[in-house]
Amino acid sequence: MLRASSGYSSGEDSPGGDSPQEPGTPVKPTSESFRERAVWAAQGLALGLVAAALAWPAATYVMKQARAVQQPDPVPQESALRAAGNIPPRPTVVMGGKADFGKVKASVQARQLASWVMAGYDHGGRPFAILDKRQAQVFVFYPDGKLAGATPVLLGYAAGDDSVAGIGLRPIAEVRPSERTTAAGRFVAQPGRNALNEDVLWVDYEAAVSMHRVRVTNPAERRLERLASPTPKDNRISYGCINMPVKFFENQLWPIMGKRGGIVYVLPEKKPMEQVFGEQMKRAQAGMPT
């Protein structure tokens, strides 16, 4: 019946039923075939409407999901990313800047080194600190070269500009007084914790040298009195670490270098400054960044 309703016969099912026809010969439709075609058309239309009604909610849902997937997420504001700490702050200084000590007194060597650092962009836009061992004083700078603060500090007991090889792996009891030096040079400092679980700024991790709060574990050493004295001559007492007043560490150093670290420059006390910081001097003269 389905093939007959198409208006063509193959001879297997002749509409008239009187005589066979040649395959593919057109046959004149009868009234019965019209009724059959109408019924099938109505049934097909009804089925189509039902299928469309059932499929429409699903199709709508799929289209909505597709649009949701294709639509990009809104781009977060840069200020929000910076506040969350996901991207570093922009450098606030450009090559060729100048160091600003304000009204704080500083040695000629400390001022010269700060000038080289800024002129050659040696700090790479990071905060930095300069330790003047001869004066037992630390200067902490913002990335733009402005002084954040200065403080007296305690240093390694022995004078010298180098660390003994492997000193950081030896027990303190095995470190001789002549080996308790605070080495000179440029150090990439990183915040961390020591064996006592205290916040420290690691200056030279391999040599176990850090900047940290002054500790009063041995009253006979008179560390607080040494920090308060007007002369740097009695500030040599540590095993090499740089001890500073608690308030300065917590209010000046740590807020500036406690998250991403910075650069620490330790001035020499025996070697010529040009020998230790020759590269910084050359970059400053040439105006080249690190």
C-alpha positions in Angstrom: 0.0 0.0 0.0 2.8 2.4 0.7 4.3 2.0 -2.7 0.9 2.2 -4.4 0.1 5.5 -2.6 3.1 7.0 -4.2 1.4 6.9 -7.6 3.6 4.2 -9.1 3.2 0.4 -9.4 5.7 -2.4 -9.9 3.1 -4.9 -11.0 3.0 -6.7 -7.6 0.1 -4.7 -6.3 -2.0 -3.2 -9.1 -4.5 -0.5 -7.9 -7.2 -1.6 -10.3 -6.6 -5.3 -9.8 -7.6 -6.1 -13.4 -4.4 -6.5 -15.4 -0.8 -6.3 -14.5 1.1 -3.2 -15.5 4.7 -2.7 -16.7 7.0 -2.0 -13.8 7.3 1.8 -13.3 4.2 2.6 -15.3 2.1 5.5 -13.9 -1.3 4.4 -12.5 -4.3 6.7 -12.2 -5.2 7.1 -8.5 -8.6 6.0 -7.4 -10.9 7.5 -4.7 -9.6 4.9 -2.2 -6.0 5.9 -2.8 -7.0 9.6 -2.2 -8.6 8.6 1.2 -5.6 6.5 2.1 -3.2 9.4 1.3 -5.3 11.8 3.3 -5.3 9.5 6.3 -1.6 9.0 6.1 -0.9 12.7 5.7 -3.1 13.5 8.7 -1.4 10.9 10.8 2.1 12.1 9.7 1.1 15.7 10.6 -0.2 14.7 14.0 3.0 12.6 14.7 5.1 15.5 13.6 3.3 18.0 15.9 3.7 15.6 18.8 7.4 15.1 18.2 8.0 18.8 17.9 6.1 19.5 21.1 8.2 16.9 22.9 11.5 18.0 21.4 11.1 21.7 21.9 11.9 21.9 25.6 15.0 19.7 25.1 16.1 21.8 22.2 15.6 25.0 24.1 17.7 23.6 27.0 20.5 22.5 24.7 20.6 25.9 23.0 20.7 27.7 26.3 23.6 25.5 27.5 25.5 26.0 24.3 25.2 29.8 24.7 26.3 29.6 28.3 29.4 27.6 27.3 30.3 29.8 24.4 29.8 33.0 26.4 33.2 34.0 27.9 33.5 34.7 31.6 33.8 38.4 32.4 37.4 39.5 32.7 38.3 40.3 36.4 39.4 43.8 37.1 43.2 44.2 37.4 42.8 45.9 40.8 40.9 42.9 42.1 43.7 40.6 40.9 46.4 42.7 42.5 44.4 42.8 45.7 44.2 39.0 45.7 47.9 38.8 45.2 47.5 36.9 41.9 49.7 39.3 39.9 52.7 41.2 41.1 52.5 45.0 41.5 53.8 47.2 38.7 57.3 48.4 39.2 57.2 51.9 40.7 60.6 52.9 39.4 62.3 53.2 36.1 66.0 52.8 35.2 68.0 55.9 36.0 66.2 56.8 39.3 67.9 58.2 42.4 68.1 57.0 46.0 66.5 59.3 48.6 67.9 59.0 52.1 65.8 61.9 53.3 67.4 63.5 56.4 68.9 60.2 57.6 72.7 60.2 58.0 74.6 57.6 55.9 78.2 56.9 55.0 79.7 57.8 51.7 79.9 54.1 50.8 76.2 53.5 51.5 75.1 56.5 49.5 77.4 55.5 46.6 76.0 52.0 46.5 72.4 53.2 46.6 73.2 55.5 43.7 74.6 52.6 41.7 71.6 50.4 42.5 69.1 53.0 41.2 71.1 54.2 38.2 71.7 50.7 36.9 68.2 49.4 38.0 70.2 46.6 39.7 67.3 45.9 42.1 65.0 45.1 39.2 62.2 47.2 40.6 62.1 45.4 43.9 62.6 46.7 47.5 66.2 46.6 48.7 68.3 47.0 51.8 71.9 48.1 52.3 73.9 46.9 55.3 76.8 49.1 56.3 78.9 46.8 58.4 81.4 49.4 59.5 78.5 51.5 60.9 76.4 48.5 62.0 73.4 50.0 60.3 70.7 48.8 57.8 68.8 51.0 55.4 65.6 49.7 53.9 64.3 51.2 50.6 61.1 51.1 48.7 61.3 50.0 45.0 61.4 53.7 43.9 64.5 54.3 45.9 62.9 56.2 48.8 64.2 55.3 52.2 61.6 53.4 54.3 63.7 53.4 57.5 67.1 52.8 59.1 68.2 51.0 62.2 71.3 49.9 64.1 71.9 46.1 63.9 74.0 43.4 65.4 76.4 41.5 63.1 78.8 38.5 63.0 81.4 38.5 65.7 84.4 38.3 63.3 85.3 41.0 60.7 85.5 39.6 57.2 83.8 39.7 53.8 83.5 36.0 53.1 81.7 33.0 54.6 83.5 29.8 55.3 82.6 27.0 52.9 79.9 24.7 54.3 79.3 26.9 57.4 75.6 26.6 57.1 75.7 22.8 57.6 77.8 22.8 60.7 76.3 22.9 64.3 76.7 26.2 66.0 78.9 24.7 68.7 81.4 23.8 66.0 81.6 27.3 64.5 84.8 29.0 65.7 84.7 32.7 66.7 86.9 33.6 63.7 84.4 32.0 61.4 81.4 34.1 62.6 81.4 36.6 59.7 78.6 38.4 57.8 79.7 38.1 54.2 79.6 41.1 51.8 77.9 41.1 48.4 74.6 41.2 46.6 72.0 38.7 47.8 68.5 37.8 46.6 66.7 37.7 49.9 63.6 35.5 50.4 61.1 35.4 53.4 60.9 32.1 55.3 61.1 30.5 58.7 64.0 29.3 60.8 64.3 26.2 62.9 62.4 27.9 65.7 59.5 28.6 63.3 60.1 32.3 63.4 59.7 34.7 60.5 63.1 35.6 59.0 64.4 37.2 55.8 67.0 34.7 54.4 69.9 36.7 53.0 72.2 33.7 52.3 70.3 30.4 53.0 73.3 28.2 52.2 75.4 30.0 54.8 72.4 30.2 57.3 72.5 34.0 57.4 69.2 35.9 57.8 67.7 39.1 59.1 65.6 38.5 62.1 64.3 40.0 65.4 67.0 40.3 68.1 66.8 37.4 70.6 67.6 37.8 74.3 68.4 34.1 75.0 71.7 34.8 76.8 71.6 37.9 79.1 75.4 37.9 79.3 75.6 38.9 75.6 73.7 42.2 76.4 72.3 42.3 72.9 69.6 45.0 73.6 72.2 47.2 75.3 74.5 46.8 72.3 71.8 47.9 69.9 71.0 50.9 72.1 74.6 52.1 72.4 75.7 55.1 70.3 78.8 53.3 68.9 79.0 50.5 66.4 82.1 49.0 68.0 80.1 46.7 70.3 77.6 45.5 67.7 79.7 42.4 66.7 78.1 39.5 68.6 76.2 37.1 66.3 77.2 34.0 64.4 76.7 35.9 61.1 73.0 36.8 61.2 71.7 40.4 61.2 69.8 41.1 64.4 67.5 44.1 64.4 65.1 45.7 66.9 61.7 43.8 67.0 59.7 46.9 66.2 61.8 47.7 63.1 61.6 44.1 61.9 57.8 44.0 62.3 56.9 47.5 61.2 59.5 48.3 58.5 61.3 45.3 57.1 58.6 42.6 57.1 55.8 44.7 55.6 58.1 45.6 52.7 60.0 42.3 52.1 57.9 39.8 54.0 55.9 38.6 50.9 58.1 38.7 47.9 61.6 39.4 49.4 64.0 41.8 47.8 67.7 42.5 47.3 70.1 42.8 50.2 73.5 44.5 49.6 76.1 44.1 52.3 79.0 46.6 52.1 82.5 45.2 52.6 84.7 46.1 55.5 88.0 44.8 54.3 87.8 44.5 50.5 87.5 47.6 48.2 83.9 48.4 47.4 84.7 48.3 43.6 85.9 44.7 44.0 82.6 43.5 45.6 80.2 45.8 43.6 82.2 46.3 40.4 79.3 45.0 38.2 76.8 47.5 39.8 79.3 50.3 39.2 79.7 49.4 35.5 75.9 49.1 35.0 75.3 52.5 36.7 77.9 54.1 34.5 76.5 52.5 31.3 72.9 52.9 32.4 72.2 49.2 31.8 69.7 47.1 33.8 70.6 43.9 35.5 
